[in-house]
Structure formats: C-alpha cells, structure tokens
C-alpha cells in the first residue's frame, strides 16, 4: 500500500491538482507554499506525500506519458515511505489547534539546510487549525524562509486561512467527486461487488481512502436492528473498540510505537463499531416515536460508555508506561504521558463527532434524495429504501432543519462545547417518525 505513494497515478479522481503539480515539477518551478484545499478524504494528504517523495527522490523517473514519479529505491524514497525522512515534517494540531510553539519550532528547523534531502518540506495538516497567533507566526516564516523550503498547507475550510497567507501561496483546489463517482472508482480498483463497496462507503461516511483500506480487509455484515437493540449494541461496541485499542497499545514494542497506534488510520476503521453506529442512527430516525426521556437517558448512557472506555484505556497506558519507563529520561516520559493524554481525548472526541456526522449524512440523504431521487449524491446507497420511507414520513422540511442544526452542532463540538448538551439538543430535535 505504501509504495503507492510513489506515483501520482495512484491518486484517483484528482486530475486537476495532479496536472498542476506535474507542471510544477516538469518546469522545475516549485512554489514555496502550496495550499491543498478540498473536502475531507479526497486525497490531499496522499498527494502531499507523493509530491514530497518525488521532490526528495535522488533519481526521479518520468513515465512514457510524461508523468514524474519517485524511484522508490534511494534512501530518501525509503525514508519517505517509512514516514521517517528527517526533512519531511508533519505538523498536526495538539488538541484542537496548531499552537504557536509548534510553529516556532518549525521556524527553527526551516532555517537549517536540509539534512538528507534536497528540500525541507513541512506538511501542516490541517492548516485551518492554526490559531491567530500561530497563523501570524507562520506568515512571518513564509516571508523569511530560505530557498529549498516547501510548505504544504492542507485545508478543508480555506476561509479559515489568513488572506495574507493565501496570497503568498499556490492554491491547489481538489475536486469533490460525487458519491457515485467515488463508489464506481472503488469498485474498479478493488474488484469487489458494487453492493459491498456501497456498504463500506456508507460505513466510512464517504471516506474514499478509508473505504479502499477496508475493502482489502473485511466484509461488513450489514445487520440493521430496531432502535432498542441497536442502542445496546452500539454502546457495547464503544467499549469493544476501547479494548481493541488497548490490545494494540499493549502489543507495541516501544512507547513511541504505542503512541503511533493513535495516528494509524486503521484505528478509526473498527468495523463492528462503524456498523453498530450506522444501525443505531438508522434505528433512531426510523423509530415511530421516541420516549420523552430518550434524549437525556441515551446521552447519559453514551457518555458513560465513553467514560468507562476511556478510563480502561488510560489504565492500560499507565501500565505500559510504567513497564517501559526505565528506558527513557524522566523529561521524555513526562512529554509522552502528556501526548497520550491528548491522544486519548481526541480518540473519544472523534466518537462523538462520528455519531453526529453519521446523523448529518442521513439527513442530507433525506433532503437530497427525497427531493430528486438521484443516486449520484446519495451516501447511504445501501439503505435507499429506508431513505425513501423516511423522506416521505418526515418530509423535506425536517431534513433541512436537521442538516442546519447538525452543521451548527458540529461546529460547536469542534470548539469543545460541552458534548452532553449538544447531544441532548440533537436527540430532542429528532422526535418520532409519525
Ligand atoms: Zn528515489
């Protein structure tokens, strides 16, 4: 899978961005700053890594149709593939934002000559999480940085990036392929039946890369339960998910490896939980009526499940740290401990986000598909009949109100507003089907 990062042809449905970068490479006119702008999971990070590999490669290749690629054999290529190239640095948010200390550290590195490669490359993912002071600090770096430094700013929400940074950057806008185009492409690549791809695609909430990764691993069961059972299963699976992460952390040969468990994309692809979450959200929308106490009761049970899962994971981490402590300086242990804390927090925040996002996609489907009957933008294609039933029972007005409410709630959630209140608010708005 990783060697796919060496060539642009392994990135799908993004001809425009690829053409621009290929042009840059051919003319040897590399911009200092690129902004990779586009929706979630359309290949921005993959393209950034491929571009970095080609820039660093000692013997880049040109295919017969003129497409540049990395050789995959030289030391820089091998290091890029292993994710350990000293001149390719990833800057990711700590908690909810990229902090000024991180940007300052990046400045110090940017001023040095490349250590191994030809370029110093910094990939900020996502750069729309720079806070005000870190964004201003980045702007200064862009003004001062020496040659041979490339910044790639990855962003979903371009309007959150300072205009003064935008104007210094080459903007690479990614296509937003329709759900149908994405599914058709995955069917072609994976060779799986369209129904299986449709189900996996719905379970990952339309994430192209995640669907492709899952397609080589497991087949979904596709069991949909009535609300009562679906809710029990969903809460149980949150704890199973935690156990799954605990096992990975426990098996890791070092503390660094244990930390990187949280960064691995596979961790978010725990299929039983994706299935039971989908089944719960479907049950919620399909229920004829919801008891008045449901919003408060379920929110409480959900938060308890998260708390319990979190605590048992923290306990395992504590054991793993104390087992390996003697191999590290105490300052480093402190830092690692802090990073684990943050990673666990993000992991469970992502569960709340995932639930809200899943609900939003159902409501978007109700709105668009109920309106037009067009499958091009239908995310939950495997539940087409449910969507039809629901859009008739609940009406377009309900779907529209919910989509707007969920967009607002997701925004508040990203700003750490108390999740219990947000969830109760959302569940209260759903009511029954009749
Ligand atoms: Zn190479």
Boltz pocket constraint, residues with backbone or C-beta under 6 A from the ligand:
constraints:
  - pocket:
      binder: B
      contacts: [[A, 53], [A, 56], [A, 57], [A, 58], [A, 59], [A, 60], [A, 70], [A, 71], [A, 72], [A, 73], [A, 74], [A, 75], [A, 76], [A, 77], [A, 78]]
      max_distance: 6.0
